[in-house]
């Protein structure tokens, strides 16, 4: 058995690599389970929790000094696992609220928001994390950490943080009893102009999605 096998008894739970790998593994397992659709009522709150926890791992990787791989060229991890089925399952599960608006780089002036999908984002993050997990399980711990750190900066970090904002906003709309604006057929294939992007995907109101998402809106009745 590889010394990098998750939860091996010889591993030090305080070791940085072990902690990052455990957080990555937890996220991968959780998203895969949510995508099965067995518990749709708790899908959004559960995803909010899991993405939040993953961002802690990302923050630790981002704050860590640059991780230098042992070899000049990346060892072949083998064929990539297909995430299309995961993406499609999440899209069906999240259909009423899958599309949201995102600004890719808040430091680039006058960048118009663009439409994105939570299902696409989660599938892309899973693909990045799985790639590193292959190295980790093969005992290439430094390679795995390098990949997770590099892809955090180049892709999955910004993708996961955008997804987190979308999930948090959705939960906030429901908990604060603030109806979502009416949607009108927006798709991610549409080109966007300079005006503020508006959600368009049918009449979705907070009170209509509160029960399917396992949330309650009546807590927001207290004045602030």
Secondary structure, 3 states (H helix, E strand, C coil): CCCCCCCCCCCCCCCHHHHHHHHHHHHHHHHHHHHCCCCHHHHHHHHHHHHHHHHHHHHHHHHCCCCCCCCCCCCCCCCCCCCHHHHHHHHHHCHHHCEEEECCCCCCCCCCCEEEEHHHHHHHHHHHHHHHHHHHHCCCHHHHHHHHHHHHHHHHHHHHHHHHHHHHHHHHHHHCCCCCCCCCCCCCCCCCCCCCCCCCCCCCCHHHHCCCCCCCCHHHHCCC
